[in-house]
Amino acid sequence: MKSTIIIALKLQIIVSFKLGLNFRHDSKDFPKALENVPKFIIKKSKYIIGDKGYDLGYNQEFARSYGLISVILARYEGVPVYRTKGYYRKRMKKGLPKEYKQRTKIETVH
């Protein structure tokens, strides 16, 4: 079984999840899980943090459409910035915001 969860970091509670029975890439489940987050939680949030499995230009843009700043680590660290595609992915390659350190809370809840 495969699970994708979205957590409210301050409260450390699960606000959305997506369960799957087959193994597939994490990035495909991200939009559906984000759509299921209650609107009042999105309005109070500023960032959405994810690991390398969610690094996809579409996911970055999808999060921005909800007014969230996506902080997702770039998958291929050895690839230079100029060869990376996508505006937001290039920004993550240049340096992660300090909010990425909050990802340890996600692992605790998971």
Rosetta blueprint (number, residue, H / E / L):
1 M L
2 K E
3 S E
4 T E
5 I E
6 I E
7 I E
8 A E
9 L L
10 K L
11 L L
12 Q L
13 I E
14 I E
15 V E
16 S E
17 F E
18 K E
19 L E
20 G E
21 L L
22 N L
23 F L
24 R L
25 H L
26 D H
27 S H
28 K H
29 D L
30 F H
31 P H
32 K H
33 A H
34 L H
35 E H
36 N L
37 V L
38 P L
39 K H
40 F H
41 I H
42 I H
43 K H
44 K H
45 S L
46 K L
47 Y E
48 I E
49 I E
50 G E
51 D L
52 K H
53 G H
54 Y H
55 D L
56 L L
57 G H
58 Y H
59 N H
60 Q H
61 E H
62 F H
63 A H
64 R H
65 S H
66 Y L
67 G L
68 L L
69 I E
70 S E
71 V E
72 I E
73 L L
74 A L
75 R L
76 Y L
77 E L
78 G L
79 V L
80 P L
81 V H
82 Y H
83 R H
84 T L
85 K L
86 G L
87 Y H
88 Y H
89 R H
90 K H
91 R H
92 M H
93 K H
94 K H
95 G L
96 L L
97 P L
98 K H
99 E H
100 Y H
101 K H
102 Q H
103 R H
104 T H
105 K H
106 I H
107 E H
108 T H
109 V H
110 H L
